[in-house]
Amino acid sequence: MTNVQNSEFQSLTGAIRRRLPVGYLVGILGSYAINALLIVFFLSPTLAKVTEYALYLAVPGAIIVQYFRFLIVFTDQLFPSGRSSSWIVQGVALAMTVWGMAEVWHLVSAMNLESSEFWGIYGFAASIVVAGYILEINYVSKTNQLTTQQMEAGNTAGHRLGKPKRSAPTELLDLTATNGNGHH
């Protein structure tokens, strides 16, 4: 393996690595938002056949479905232990992905589009659904790995969950210190 000597490349790589966690989370939340919009877009015409309040049902319903997905997928971060409930997380994320793709298939099919239009719309929606799934699974996996590493480092260095022990500022510990004008 060669040693990279290009400091600009190293700096750029470092900047990308620092920004990736936020980028992942923005991508996941963006995918949830697009999923919710797709649900509203495709579900509203069906609900309109049943009720005049289609949007009033579709919008909050779509938002809550995606919010529940977020909560379920990120449950491990509520009480980070380094142990992953990955089969639950992956199962829920996969089920939501499969359901989302089936829902899009069913609803796009009802639009009576030509073949190329159908595949264009379905491919667009399905790629967002699948990319969101991949992002969330990777993000959860990496955050669980990080938690494990932090716990292992904390156990050997006397730290808790990656937070170093902080000592109180010396001015708070020195009870004989003056208040700046020579008085206690």
Long-range contacts (C-beta under 8 A, 24 or more apart in sequence): 21-139, 24-135, 24-138, 24-139, 25-139, 27-131, 27-132, 27-135, 28-70, 28-132, 28-135, 28-136, 28-139, 29-70, 31-128, 31-129, 31-131, 31-132, 31-135, 31-136, 32-66, 32-67, 32-69, 32-70, 32-132, 33-66, 34-128, 34-132, 35-62, 35-66, 35-100, 35-128, 35-129, 35-132, 36-62, 36-63, 36-65, 36-66, 37-62, 38-100, 38-104, 38-125, 38-128, 38-129, 39-65, 39-100, 39-103, 42-103, 42-104, 42-107, 42-108, 43-107, 45-110, 46-107, 46-110, 69-93, 69-96, 73-136, 73-140, 74-140, 76-140, 76-143, 76-144, 77-140, 77-143, 80-143, 80-144, 80-147, 80-161, 81-147, 81-151, 82-144, 82-147, 82-148, 82-150, 82-151, 82-152, 83-144, 84-140, 84-141, 84-144, 86-140, 86-141, 86-144, 89-137, 89-140, 90-137, 93-133, 93-136, 93-137, 94-133, 96-133, 97-129, 97-130, 97-132, 97-133, 100-129, 101-126, 101-129, 101-130, 104-129
